[in-house]
Amino acid sequence: MYVLAPNQTVQTYPYTIEQLQEDNPDDNLVPPISMDVLAGYNVFPVIETSQPDYDYYTQVVTEINPTLVTDEWVQTWQVGAASSERIQILRDDAAMGIRITRNNILRNNDWTQLPDTPVNSIPWATYRQELRDITTQVGFPTHVNWPTPPS
């Protein structure tokens, strides 16, 4: 990953060796190209960094132009607020996924409520009600505390 930055100002990012070759067709730029030669064309490597932590449901992270830090170009990220439309779509998707999981768990232990079940059905009935109440939890659907099944 490279940046084209004449006079330490980002002109093109990301920039590739192929773009350098296309921009300079009369020059014999055959990889591997040394850092000194690249610098002569104002092309510099960019040090990759991890995305910052952010709230997936309310924020978006985007890569912006790299920043020059102590003579090295460093990949830079920006965290911003997500649009209300995106937030609603993500919340709806999360809610649907949780309901599907919850319904599968309920279905898989329906047997605990049959009259001839070999287990004590009362703790299981409580557990099943806690599963049904998951959608009323304060953090739903982005933060859910799953109940623990009876042992």
N, C-alpha and C positions, 0 to 999 in steps of 0.2 A: 504494500500500500504506500503510495507516494503522493506528494503534493507538489504542484507547480507554483512556486512562490518567488517571483522576481522582487527584489528589494524587500524581502521578508514580508511580503503581502500575498495572501492566498489569491491566486488567479484561477486555478482549477484544482478541485478536489472531489473525489479521488482522481488521481492521475496514474496512468499506467506506462510501462515501458513501450507498449505498442503505440500509445498516443505520442510518446516522445519520438518514436521512429517515424510515425505519420507526419508529425509536425516538422521534422527535419529529414526529408527524404534524400537529400544530397549528402548527408553525413553517414558514415559507415558505423552505425550504432548496433552492434551485435552483442547480445548478452553472453556472458555476464559483463555488465558495465560497472566500472568502479565508482565508488562514492564521489571521488574527486571529479570524474567526468560528468556524473549526474549533477553535481553542484555547479559545474560550469554551464549547465543548461537550466539552472535554477530549479532543479528537481531534487527533492529531499525525501528520505524515508520518513514514515510516520510511525511512531511507537503506538502499538495497540494498547488500549485500556479496556477494562471491564465496564459494562453499563453500570450506572449508579443504582442503588436501591430505590425503588419507587412503588407506589401503590398501584398495582395492575388495574384495579377497578375504577380509579379516579384520576389517574395521571397517564401521560404518555411520555416516552423517552425517545428523543431523536438525536441522531448524530449531526453535529454541525461542523463547520470548518475547524481543522486542527489549530492548536495554540502553540506558539513558539515559547518554549520553556528552557531557559539556559542552553541556547543554541541547538535544541532538539524540538522537532515538531511532534506534538502529542495529540492523539485522538481525543476529541472533546464531545461531551454529551450534554444535552439540555433536557431538563424535566419540566413539563408543563401540565396544565390542567387538561383533562380529556373533555371532549364535547359532551353535552348532556345526552346526545343521541348515542354516542359510543358507550357511555356509562350505563344507559338503559339497556342496550343490547347485551352488554357483558353481564349485567345483573340478571336479565331474563334468561340468558344461557346458563348461568351458574345455578339459578333457581330450578330450571328444568333438570339439570344434571343431578342436583341434590334430590329432587323429587323422584327421579328415576331410580337412584340408588336406594333411597328410603323405601320405595314401593317393592323393589327386589328383595330387600331385607325382610319386609313384612311378609311377602309371599313365601319366602324360604322358611319362615317359622310359623306359618298358619297352623301347622299340625299341633302346636303347643296349646291351641285353644279348643281342640276336639274333646268331647266328653270322656273318651277312653285314653287320653294321653298319659304316658308313663312319667310325666314331670308335673311339678306343682305349677298349675296354670296361672296362679295369681301374680307371681313376680313377672311372668312372661306377659301378662295383660298390662301390667304397669309399664314394662319396657316398650311394648307396642304403642301404648298411648304416648310415651315420651317421643317415640319416632314420629307419630302423627303430629305432635306439637312442635316439631323442629321448625316449621315455617313461621312460628310465632316468636322464635328467639330474636333477641335484640339485633344481633349481627347478621341475621339471615338476609341474603344468601351468601355474603362474602366471608362471613365467619360463623361457623357452625360447630357446636359442641355435640358430638354424637354420644348418645347414651350407651352405657355398657350393658351388654346382654347378661342375663342371669347366668350363673355358673351351673 
